[in-house]
Amino acid sequence: MIRRILARPLQSLLLMLLWLLITDAASLALVLLGGLLAWIVPWLTQAFWPAPPRLLRPGLALRFLLVFAYDIVTANWRVARQVVGPVSRLSPALVEVPLELRDPFVATLLASVVSLTPGTVAIDLDREAWILLVHALDAPDPPTLVKEIKQRYELPLREIFAC
């Protein structure tokens, strides 16, 4: 029933909240305009949104988020120490991570997770060869980085979304 009215309810809610925050909507007209945009934009863009896979293991997803948050904090600390220290100690590298994932949404999610973790940036996601190209600020042993990405991020995502 709600899908008939709102194409993407969560997106509409987030758009409305963002609108209210950005405009500091103090008038009824601004609130109504935000509501109209939150209703129309998801309808107009729904063809561009892939259908995300079903979240099959929410408990594991929560654990994954905690591991990811921990990795962000520790990587921030590690990168800060590396940047302040001598540049000659860094071993930047481009690393190809072969993916077992075959779902475009989950592969993009993995690329986002890698990019949000300080010290690594996903440069390209090849959906034909299923290879994630990652730039690492410091990767003295690239195979170890590949193994870490696959074990800490790819494997849990495959289990969470069963893909």
C-alpha positions in Angstrom: 0.0 0.0 0.0 2.7 2.5 1.0 4.7 1.6 -2.1 1.8 2.9 -4.3 2.1 6.3 -2.7 5.9 6.4 -2.1 8.2 4.7 -4.6 11.0 4.5 -2.0 9.7 5.3 1.5 13.1 5.4 3.2 14.6 7.7 0.5 11.6 10.0 0.7 12.0 10.2 4.5 15.7 11.0 4.2 15.1 13.6 1.5 12.4 15.2 3.6 14.7 15.3 6.7 17.6 16.7 4.6 15.3 19.3 3.1 14.2 20.4 6.6 17.8 20.6 7.8 19.1 22.5 4.8 16.3 25.0 4.5 15.6 25.4 8.2 12.0 25.3 7.1 10.1 27.8 9.3 7.2 28.2 7.0 4.4 25.9 5.9 5.2 26.5 2.3 8.8 25.3 2.6 7.6 22.2 4.5 5.0 21.4 1.8 7.6 22.0 -1.0 10.0 19.6 0.8 7.2 17.0 1.1 6.4 17.4 -2.6 10.1 17.0 -3.6 10.5 14.0 -1.2 7.5 12.4 -3.0 8.4 13.3 -6.6 12.2 12.7 -6.7 12.1 9.0 -5.9 9.4 8.5 -8.5 11.5 10.2 -11.2 14.7 8.4 -10.3 13.4 4.9 -9.5 14.6 3.6 -12.9 18.2 4.5 -11.9 18.1 2.6 -8.6 19.1 -1.1 -8.8 17.0 -3.4 -6.7 19.2 -4.1 -3.7 19.5 -7.7 -2.6 17.6 -8.8 0.5 19.4 -8.5 3.8 19.3 -12.1 5.0 21.5 -11.9 8.1 20.8 -8.7 10.0 22.8 -9.9 13.0 25.9 -10.4 10.9 25.2 -7.0 9.2 25.4 -5.4 12.7 28.6 -7.2 13.4 30.0 -6.1 10.0 29.1 -2.5 10.8 31.0 -2.7 14.1 34.1 -4.2 12.5 33.9 -1.5 9.8 33.6 1.3 12.4 36.5 -0.2 14.3 38.6 -0.3 11.1 37.8 3.3 10.3 39.0 4.5 13.7 42.2 2.4 13.7 42.9 3.2 10.0 42.6 7.0 10.8 45.1 6.6 13.6 47.5 4.6 11.4 47.2 7.0 8.4 47.8 10.0 10.7 51.0 8.5 12.0 52.1 7.6 8.4 51.4 11.0 7.0 53.3 12.8 9.9 56.2 10.4 9.6 58.8 10.2 6.8 57.2 9.7 3.3 60.0 7.3 2.4 58.5 4.7 4.7 55.3 4.5 2.7 54.8 1.8 0.1 51.9 3.0 -2.0 50.5 0.3 -4.3 47.7 -0.4 -6.8 46.2 -3.7 -6.0 43.7 -5.8 -7.9 41.3 -7.6 -5.7 39.5 -10.5 -7.5 35.9 -10.7 -6.4 33.7 -13.7 -5.8 30.8 -11.3 -5.5 28.6 -11.2 -8.6 25.9 -8.8 -7.4 26.5 -5.3 -8.7 24.9 -3.6 -5.7 27.0 -5.6 -3.2 30.2 -5.1 -5.2 29.5 -1.3 -5.2 28.9 -1.5 -1.5 32.3 -3.3 -1.0 34.0 -0.6 -3.1 32.4 2.1 -0.9 33.5 0.3 2.3 37.1 0.1 1.0 37.0 3.8 0.0 35.6 4.9 3.3 38.4 3.1 5.2 41.3 5.6 5.4 44.4 4.6 3.5 42.6 2.8 0.7 40.5 4.0 -2.2 38.6 1.9 -4.7 39.6 3.3 -8.1 37.7 1.0 -10.4 35.1 -1.8 -10.2 35.3 -4.0 -13.3 31.9 -5.8 -13.5 33.0 -7.9 -16.4 36.1 -9.4 -14.9 34.9 -8.8 -11.3 38.0 -7.1 -10.1 38.2 -4.2 -7.7 41.2 -1.9 -8.3 42.4 -0.4 -5.0 45.0 2.2 -4.3 46.6 1.8 -0.9 48.6 4.5 0.8 50.9 1.9 2.4 50.9 -1.7 1.2 54.3 -3.3 1.6 52.7 -6.7 1.0 49.9 -6.4 -1.6 48.7 -10.0 -1.3 48.1 -9.5 2.4 46.0 -6.4 1.6 44.0 -8.5 -0.9 43.5 -11.2 1.7 42.4 -8.7 4.3 39.8 -7.0 2.0 38.4 -10.4 1.0 38.2 -11.8 4.6 37.1 -8.6 6.5 34.7 -7.2 4.0 33.9 -9.3 0.9 33.2 -12.6 2.8 30.8 -11.0 5.4 29.0 -9.1 2.6 28.5 -12.3 0.7 27.1 -13.9 3.8 24.9 -11.0 4.7 23.3 -10.8 1.3 23.7 -14.5 0.3 25.4 -13.8 -3.0 
